[in-house]
Amino acid sequence: MSEYIEERWINIDEAADYFGVKPATIRDWIRKGKGIPAQKIGKSWKFKYSELAEWAKTQESSN
């Protein structure tokens, strides 16, 4: 079951909830090239949950 959750694709609102920020902040990170793993699918940004979790870990260790 946890494999399914980790490989789930989430939208920008869910990514913002995950990080505790506003969706505009996520868009800003994408625009500024902060390295957040995002895919543009149609007109929407999508994020693989497992990639976001890994990116978050790298951000913590670089601070």
C-alpha positions as CSV (number, residue, x, y, z in Angstrom):
1,M,0.0,0.0,0.0
2,S,2.8,2.5,0.8
3,E,4.3,1.9,-2.6
4,Y,1.0,3.1,-4.2
5,I,1.1,6.3,-2.1
6,E,4.7,7.1,-2.9
7,E,4.2,6.6,-6.6
8,R,1.1,8.7,-6.7
9,W,1.0,11.9,-8.8
10,I,-0.3,15.0,-6.9
11,N,-1.3,18.4,-8.1
12,I,0.1,21.8,-7.1
13,D,-2.4,22.3,-4.2
14,E,-1.4,18.9,-2.7
15,A,2.3,19.7,-3.1
16,A,1.7,23.0,-1.3
17,D,-0.1,21.2,1.5
18,Y,2.8,18.7,1.7
19,F,5.3,21.6,2.2
20,G,3.0,23.8,4.3
21,V,3.2,26.6,1.8
22,K,0.8,28.3,-0.6
23,P,0.5,27.1,-4.2
24,A,2.0,30.4,-5.4
25,T,5.2,29.5,-3.5
26,I,5.4,26.2,-5.4
27,R,4.9,28.0,-8.7
28,D,7.6,30.5,-7.7
29,W,10.1,27.6,-6.9
30,I,9.4,26.2,-10.3
31,R,9.8,29.5,-12.1
32,K,13.0,30.3,-10.2
33,G,14.5,26.9,-11.0
34,K,14.8,25.7,-7.4
35,G,15.0,22.1,-8.5
36,I,11.6,21.0,-7.3
37,P,10.7,17.9,-9.4
38,A,7.7,18.9,-11.4
39,Q,6.2,17.8,-14.7
40,K,3.9,20.0,-16.8
41,I,1.0,17.8,-18.0
42,G,-1.3,19.7,-20.2
43,K,-1.8,23.0,-18.4
44,S,-1.2,21.7,-14.9
45,W,1.9,21.0,-12.9
46,K,2.1,17.5,-11.5
47,F,4.5,16.0,-8.9
48,K,5.4,12.4,-8.1
49,Y,5.0,12.1,-4.3
50,S,8.2,10.0,-3.9
51,E,10.3,12.6,-5.8
52,L,8.9,15.4,-3.7
53,A,9.8,13.5,-0.5
54,E,13.4,12.9,-1.8
55,W,13.8,16.5,-2.9
56,A,12.6,17.7,0.6
57,K,15.3,15.5,2.2
58,T,18.0,17.0,0.0
59,Q,16.8,20.5,0.9
60,E,17.0,19.7,4.6
61,S,20.5,18.4,4.4
62,S,21.7,21.4,2.4
63,N,20.6,23.9,5.1
